[in-house]
Amino acid sequence: MLSRPHPGEAIKLVILDRDGTINHEREDYIKSADEWVPLPGALEAIARLNHAGWHVVVATNQSGIGRGLFDMVSLNAMHAKMNQLLARVGGRVEAVFFCPHTPEDHCTCRKPLPGLFQTIGQRFGCDLEGVPMVGDLPRDVLAAQSVGCEPHLVRTGQAATMSEAELQDLRRRVPDLTIHPDLSAFADFIVLRDRRTHGEDAPVATHMGELT
């Protein structure tokens, strides 16, 4: 059961990228529910966050809509599949915030711009300062940094092919960046840190990211 905050207690919010973080990416875009395939352990990782009291939301660029590759019906079907698979492992995503625009639209919501995150803060009525955000691209962590979120990178999706030089450059641009092998490692890191912060005994996580 997902715990709700007590009166006066700040909501425990985590923001996740979607493609390359929760599910496999495709070079030709994910255009249907059939093409939406979760990464190993990703759904279970979300469930672990939920069970530790974290509210999980997704912030994702979906320019395939603006490019005419798929429509809202298809996008909703992808997320219905995600939610159904999450329910089987005891997890849930509170909401999905997406940008449907192409770069040529010059919107304010396409990551690395902060619009999606600002909308999340408004929707949940909270300051995003220190809210963990994880993705597989520099634009994810740059967007997170721009609104004061705690930036995390997973070495799945496109980040799996980033060179050491590219990672070091990203660290210079995002000094507070923490890097994890995958979403499972990120969840272990967050849950264990949370338990230690509250003085709870906890076993050492099986997959730990870098603590910088």
Secondary structure as UniProt FT lines:
FT   TURN            7..8
FT   STRAND          13..16
FT   TURN            20..22
FT   TURN            27..28
FT   HELIX           33..35
FT   TURN            40..41
FT   HELIX           42..51
FT   TURN            52..53
FT   STRAND          55..61
FT   HELIX           63..66
FT   TURN            67..68
FT   HELIX           72..88
FT   TURN            89..90
FT   STRAND          95..99
FT   HELIX           103..105
FT   TURN            111..112
FT   HELIX           115..124
FT   TURN            129..130
FT   STRAND          132..135
FT   HELIX           138..146
FT   TURN            147..148
FT   STRAND          150..154
FT   HELIX           157..161
FT   HELIX           164..173
FT   TURN            175..176
FT   STRAND          178..180
FT   HELIX           183..197
FT   TURN            198..199
//
